[in-house]
Amino acid sequence: MKRFASAPRISLDIGRDGVASIPDARLRTLAEYWFARRRVYGIPPRSAIDPLDFPALLPNILLIERIGTPPDERYRFRLVGTGVVAHAGRELTGRHVDEALPATYYDYVRLLNRTTLEHGLPVYSASLYHDEGNFVNGLTYRLLMPLLGGPEGRTAMLFVCQFWQRREDIGAWTGDWQSVAPEIRVISGP
């Protein structure tokens, strides 16, 4: 097996669409929640998000902080829901994202994070995920939303909700696992 000295670069088309295009109802509702706070605050500050407003989603919620600026930024898990911890098989809170993910997958996640923060809008993404042995385990889909954070009040946090459907589980998605391409869409409004 060939090892890379650095992760291959990812180049993907990034689409633009409205909230109605998000295929998962839970993520559509969360996008509407974010846009409702955006009308009041612009990009909402972290304090505008109340976890009591979406208790059923808490196991799948992540708060991620950007440290530094592109191209040398890093991302740190500030909060990781119990469902994410169970899926990852370890606690991620306080860890840097690049330390917790394989390099090739981190490139994709960094692209999602940068796209969300640069556009100042939610980003929906769906992709296959693999274990270290490169076997396709299932489908993951997520909604990333920018938040203002830090002492300067700049866009420096990501509010994320992520779900997985394992290949062996019967779920909403029944497509051909071999034909799935990563999907990234900036969500421009309700």
Salt bridges, closest charged atoms under 4 A:
ASP17 OD2 - ARG185 NH1 3.89
ASP24 OD2 - ARG26 NH2 2.79
ASP53 OD2 - ARG37 NH2 3.59
GLU65 OE1 - ARG76 NH2 2.85
GLU65 OE2 - ARG78 NH1 3.56
GLU73 OE2 - ARG114 NE 2.56
ASP98 OD2 - ARG74 NH2 3.03
GLU99 OE2 - ARG74 NH2 3.19
GLU99 OE1 - HIS96 ND1 3.83
ASP107 OD1 - ARG9 NH1 3.16
ASP107 OD1 - ARG110 NH2 2.62
GLU152 OE1 - ARG154 NH1 2.54
GLU183 OE2 - ARG185 NH2 2.33
